[in-house]
Amino acid sequence: MKLYLKKVILCVFFLSPLFLFSQELISCSTGKINRFFNFKTNITSPHTVDVWLPEDYSSQKKYAVVYMQDGQMLFDSTTTWNKQEWKVDETVSKLIAENKIIDCIVVGIHNREEYRYADYFPEDILQKLSEEQQNEILNKQLKNSPSANTYLRFIAEELKPFIDTKYSTYTNKEHTLIMGSSMGGIISLYAMCKYPDVFGKAGCISTHWPVLSAKVFNLSKTMNIAEEFRKYISEKIDVSNHSVFYFDHGDKTLDSLYAPYQQKVDGLFKQKGFTKINFVSNKFPGDDHSEKSWSKRLYIPFEFLLRKEK
């Protein structure tokens, strides 16, 4: 188990009309993390945000930015609910040191726990369902008003401008990535549909295509949210937009449900002209739905999405 030092080295308070939060510099295995507590904005409720910087971070260089969902699960297993982590700091540091990817920083957005499903559920898809079906979803799963559009506005219109101002980043879409697992994969793909001029690349890990299970939640059997989402993707995704997508899944536990859905999505992307240059879909036999599995293969989407041009 890694030793993760929790000593606060620096505390700064940001007081402006838009931002009101505190910052702490936190030690990690490699690099450093700037943690912004309760990032309060004019758009949504507060999210804590971790910004990981590589060991040799310098304002004299430019960095790509990877926005990742479920930020509290990325760096420190001693603080997570299941004692697992993505090992983002170790993995990305190693890839940079081996000259396999371009320089980057990682922005981990903590989820709002009880609002996670509401934040990550594709809100536009909900509007395509009948009122009865919408009420079923709201009452039996979301529990809160849908907030995905608001959540993505926060990232695109407030968090990204803040990151680009405070750090030395490339601001174009080609160097702006969004990534997550399970429902975090769903919202990352949804972000590419909603903000195609902001996010240029997406990593969708163990994407939770069923979104809701009619069997588990006793929902209407005619409610095919995955199919509605595919139709939505087909309308929004265009190969001429020069976007890049990475998908993967395992075949154990919850991931055992994903193959039929992913195969249809793969077919959709191929029909729209995507090739191995801008689209990858991998299957990992033996991997389950956990940070332990995702951390083992995290280097693969990072290498694909941040590869250096030869």
C-alpha positions as CSV (number, residue, x, y, z in Angstrom):
1,M,0.0,0.0,0.0
2,K,1.3,3.4,-1.0
3,L,2.1,6.0,1.7
4,Y,0.0,9.0,1.0
5,L,1.1,12.1,2.9
6,K,-1.9,14.3,3.9
7,K,0.0,17.2,5.3
8,V,-1.3,20.5,4.1
9,I,1.6,22.4,2.6
10,L,-0.2,25.4,1.3
11,C,-3.6,26.9,1.8
12,V,-4.9,29.7,-0.4
13,F,-8.4,31.2,-0.5
14,F,-9.7,32.5,-3.8
15,L,-12.2,35.4,-3.4
16,S,-13.7,36.7,-6.6
17,P,-17.2,37.3,-8.0
18,L,-17.0,33.9,-9.6
19,F,-14.8,31.7,-7.5
20,L,-14.9,31.1,-3.7
21,F,-13.0,28.1,-2.5
22,S,-9.8,27.1,-0.7
23,Q,-6.8,25.4,-2.3
24,E,-4.4,22.9,-0.7
25,L,-1.2,21.4,-2.0
26,I,-1.3,17.7,-1.3
27,S,1.6,15.2,-1.6
28,C,1.1,12.1,-3.8
29,S,3.3,9.2,-5.0
30,T,4.6,11.2,-8.0
31,G,4.0,14.8,-9.0
32,K,1.7,16.9,-6.9
33,I,-1.9,17.7,-6.4
34,N,-3.6,21.0,-6.0
35,R,-6.9,20.4,-4.3
36,F,-9.7,23.0,-4.7
37,F,-12.3,22.5,-2.0
38,N,-15.9,23.4,-2.8
39,F,-15.3,25.0,-6.2
40,K,-18.4,27.2,-6.0
41,T,-19.7,28.6,-9.3
42,N,-22.6,30.4,-10.7
43,I,-23.8,27.3,-12.5
44,T,-23.9,24.3,-10.1
45,S,-23.4,23.2,-6.6
46,P,-19.8,22.9,-5.3
47,H,-17.5,20.2,-6.5
48,T,-14.1,19.5,-5.0
49,V,-11.5,19.4,-7.8
50,D,-8.0,17.8,-7.8
51,V,-5.4,19.1,-10.3
52,W,-2.5,16.7,-10.7
53,L,0.7,18.1,-12.0
54,P,3.7,16.1,-13.2
55,E,7.0,16.2,-11.2
56,D,8.7,18.6,-13.6
57,Y,5.7,20.9,-14.3
58,S,6.8,24.2,-15.6
59,S,5.1,27.3,-16.8
60,Q,7.6,27.4,-19.6
61,K,5.9,24.4,-21.3
62,K,2.4,23.7,-22.5
63,Y,0.3,20.8,-21.3
64,A,-2.7,18.9,-22.5
65,V,-5.6,18.6,-20.0
66,V,-7.4,15.4,-19.1
67,Y,-10.7,16.0,-17.2
68,M,-11.7,12.9,-15.3
69,Q,-14.9,11.9,-13.5
70,D,-15.1,10.5,-10.0
71,G,-12.0,12.5,-9.0
72,Q,-11.9,11.2,-5.4
73,M,-11.1,7.7,-6.8
74,L,-8.1,8.6,-8.9
75,F,-5.1,9.0,-6.6
76,D,-5.4,7.6,-3.0
77,S,-6.8,4.3,-2.1
78,T,-6.6,5.1,1.6
79,T,-9.5,7.6,1.3
80,T,-11.8,5.8,-1.2
81,W,-14.9,3.8,-0.2
82,N,-13.6,0.5,-1.6
83,K,-9.9,1.1,-0.8
84,Q,-9.0,1.1,-4.5
85,E,-7.7,3.8,-6.9
86,W,-6.9,4.4,-10.6
87,K,-3.2,5.1,-9.8
88,V,-3.4,8.0,-12.2
89,D,-0.3,9.7,-10.8
90,E,2.0,6.7,-11.1
91,T,0.7,5.6,-14.6
92,V,0.8,9.1,-16.2
93,S,4.2,9.9,-14.7
94,K,5.7,6.6,-16.1
95,L,4.3,7.3,-19.5
96,I,5.7,10.8,-19.6
97,A,9.1,9.6,-18.3
98,E,9.1,6.9,-21.1
99,N,8.3,9.6,-23.7
100,K,5.2,7.7,-24.7
101,I,2.7,10.5,-24.4
102,I,2.8,14.3,-24.6
103,D,3.0,16.4,-21.4
104,C,-0.4,16.6,-19.6
105,I,-2.1,17.5,-16.4
106,V,-5.1,15.7,-14.9
107,V,-8.1,17.4,-13.5
108,G,-10.1,15.1,-11.3
109,I,-13.7,16.3,-10.6
110,H,-15.1,14.7,-7.4
111,N,-18.6,13.5,-7.8
112,R,-21.4,14.7,-5.5
113,E,-22.1,11.3,-4.1
114,E,-25.9,11.2,-3.9
115,Y,-26.2,13.4,-7.0
116,R,-23.8,11.3,-9.1
117,Y,-26.4,9.5,-11.2
118,A,-28.3,12.8,-11.8
119,D,-25.0,14.5,-12.8
120,Y,-24.0,11.7,-15.2
121,F,-27.3,10.6,-16.8
122,P,-27.6,12.1,-20.3
123,E,-30.3,14.7,-19.8
124,D,-31.2,15.1,-23.4
125,I,-32.0,11.4,-23.6
126,L,-34.4,11.7,-20.7
127,Q,-36.4,14.3,-22.7
128,K,-37.0,11.8,-25.5
129,L,-38.9,9.4,-23.2
130,S,-42.5,9.5,-22.4
131,E,-43.6,11.4,-19.3
132,E,-44.4,8.2,-17.6
133,Q,-41.0,6.8,-18.3
134,Q,-39.3,10.0,-17.1
135,N,-41.2,9.8,-13.8
136,E,-40.1,6.2,-13.4
137,I,-36.4,7.1,-13.8
138,L,-36.7,10.2,-11.6
139,N,-38.4,8.3,-8.8
140,K,-36.6,5.0,-8.9
141,Q,-33.0,5.9,-9.8
142,L,-32.0,9.5,-10.2
143,K,-33.8,10.5,-6.9
144,N,-32.8,14.1,-7.9
145,S,-33.6,16.4,-10.7
146,P,-31.4,15.6,-13.8
147,S,-28.4,17.8,-13.8
148,A,-26.0,16.5,-16.5
149,N,-26.4,19.5,-18.8
150,T,-25.6,21.8,-15.8
151,Y,-22.7,19.7,-14.8
152,L,-21.1,19.8,-18.3
153,R,-21.7,23.6,-18.5
154,F,-19.8,23.9,-15.3
155,I,-16.8,22.0,-16.7
156,A,-16.9,23.7,-20.1
157,E,-17.7,27.3,-19.2
158,E,-16.2,27.7,-15.7
159,L,-13.8,25.0,-14.7
160,K,-11.9,24.8,-18.0
161,P,-11.4,28.6,-18.2
162,F,-10.1,28.6,-14.7
163,I,-7.7,25.7,-15.4
164,D,-6.5,27.4,-18.6
165,T,-5.9,30.7,-16.7
166,K,-4.1,29.2,-13.7
167,Y,-2.0,26.6,-15.5
168,S,0.1,26.5,-18.6
169,T,-2.2,24.6,-20.9
170,Y,-3.1,24.1,-24.5
171,T,-6.6,25.5,-24.8
172,N,-7.7,23.9,-28.1
173,K,-10.0,20.9,-28.3
174,E,-7.2,18.6,-29.7
175,H,-5.5,18.9,-26.3
176,T,-8.6,18.8,-24.1
177,L,-9.7,15.3,-23.1
178,I,-12.5,14.0,-21.0
179,M,-12.5,10.5,-19.4
180,G,-14.4,8.3,-16.9
181,S,-15.6,4.8,-16.1
182,S,-19.1,3.3,-15.9
183,M,-21.6,6.2,-15.7
184,G,-18.4,8.4,-15.9
185,G,-17.9,6.9,-19.3
186,I,-21.4,7.8,-20.3
187,I,-21.1,11.4,-19.2
188,S,-17.7,11.7,-21.0
189,L,-19.2,10.6,-24.3
190,Y,-22.2,12.9,-23.7
191,A,-19.8,15.8,-23.2
192,M,-18.3,15.1,-26.7
193,C,-21.8,15.4,-28.1
194,K,-22.8,18.5,-26.2
195,Y,-19.4,20.4,-26.5
196,P,-17.7,19.1,-29.6
197,D,-15.7,22.3,-29.9
198,V,-14.4,22.1,-26.4
199,F,-13.5,18.4,-25.9
200,G,-11.6,16.7,-28.7
201,K,-10.9,13.3,-27.2
202,A,-12.8,10.9,-24.9
203,G,-11.8,7.9,-22.9
204,C,-14.9,5.8,-22.0
205,I,-13.9,3.0,-19.7
206,S,-16.3,0.2,-18.9
207,T,-19.1,2.4,-20.3
208,H,-22.3,1.6,-18.5
209,W,-24.5,1.3,-21.6
210,P,-27.5,-0.2,-19.9
211,V,-27.7,3.1,-17.9
212,L,-30.7,1.7,-16.1
213,S,-31.7,-1.9,-15.7
214,A,-35.4,-2.5,-16.1
215,K,-35.0,-5.8,-14.2
216,V,-33.2,-4.3,-11.3
217,F,-35.3,-1.1,-11.0
218,N,-38.6,-2.6,-12.1
219,L,-38.8,-0.1,-14.9
220,S,-41.0,-0.3,-18.1
221,K,-39.7,-3.0,-20.4
222,T,-40.3,-0.7,-23.3
223,M,-37.7,1.8,-22.0
224,N,-34.7,1.3,-24.2
225,I,-32.4,4.1,-23.0
226,A,-29.3,2.6,-24.6
227,E,-31.0,2.6,-28.0
228,E,-32.1,6.2,-27.6
229,F,-28.5,7.1,-26.6
230,R,-27.2,5.4,-29.8
231,K,-29.6,7.4,-31.9
232,Y,-28.4,10.6,-30.2
233,I,-24.8,9.7,-30.7
234,S,-25.4,9.0,-34.4
235,E,-26.9,12.5,-34.7
236,K,-24.1,14.3,-32.9
237,I,-20.9,12.5,-33.8
238,D,-19.2,13.2,-37.1
239,V,-15.8,12.0,-38.3
240,S,-15.2,15.4,-39.9
241,N,-15.1,17.0,-36.5
242,H,-11.7,15.4,-35.9
243,S,-12.7,13.9,-32.6
244,V,-11.0,10.8,-31.1
245,F,-12.7,8.1,-29.0
246,Y,-11.5,5.2,-26.8
247,F,-13.8,2.5,-25.4
248,D,-13.2,-0.6,-23.4
249,H,-14.8,-3.1,-21.1
250,G,-14.0,-6.3,-19.2
251,D,-16.3,-9.4,-18.9
252,K,-16.7,-9.9,-15.2
253,T,-19.2,-8.6,-12.7
254,L,-21.1,-5.5,-14.1
255,D,-18.8,-5.4,-17.2
256,S,-20.3,-8.8,-18.3
257,L,-23.4,-6.9,-19.5
258,Y,-21.6,-4.5,-21.8
259,A,-20.4,-6.5,-24.9
260,P,-23.7,-6.5,-26.9
261,Y,-24.2,-2.8,-26.3
262,Q,-20.5,-1.9,-27.2
263,Q,-20.7,-4.0,-30.4
264,K,-23.6,-1.9,-31.6
265,V,-21.8,1.3,-30.7
266,D,-18.6,0.0,-32.5
267,G,-20.7,-0.6,-35.6
268,L,-22.1,2.9,-35.5
269,F,-18.7,4.5,-35.3
270,K,-17.4,2.4,-38.2
271,Q,-20.4,3.3,-40.3
272,K,-19.7,6.9,-39.7
273,G,-16.2,6.5,-41.1
274,F,-14.1,6.2,-37.9
275,T,-10.9,4.1,-38.2
276,K,-8.2,2.9,-35.9
277,I,-6.6,6.3,-36.0
278,N,-9.5,8.0,-34.2
279,F,-11.5,5.1,-32.7
280,V,-10.5,2.1,-30.6
281,S,-12.7,-0.4,-28.7
282,N,-11.0,-3.0,-26.6
283,K,-12.2,-6.0,-24.6
284,F,-10.2,-7.3,-21.6
285,P,-11.2,-10.8,-20.6
286,G,-10.9,-11.4,-16.9
287,D,-11.3,-7.7,-15.9
288,D,-14.2,-6.7,-13.7
289,H,-16.0,-3.4,-12.9
290,S,-13.5,-1.9,-10.5
291,E,-10.7,0.6,-10.1
292,K,-8.3,-2.3,-9.7
293,S,-9.1,-3.4,-13.2
294,W,-9.2,0.1,-14.6
295,S,-5.8,1.0,-13.1
296,K,-4.2,-2.1,-14.8
297,R,-5.1,-0.9,-18.3
298,L,-5.2,2.9,-17.8
299,Y,-1.9,3.3,-19.7
300,I,-3.7,2.0,-22.9
301,P,-6.2,4.9,-23.3
302,F,-3.6,7.4,-22.3
303,E,-1.2,6.2,-24.9
304,F,-3.9,6.2,-27.6
305,L,-5.4,9.6,-26.7
306,L,-2.1,11.4,-25.9
307,R,0.3,9.7,-28.2
308,K,3.1,11.7,-29.7
309,E,3.0,12.4,-33.4
310,K,5.8,10.6,-35.2
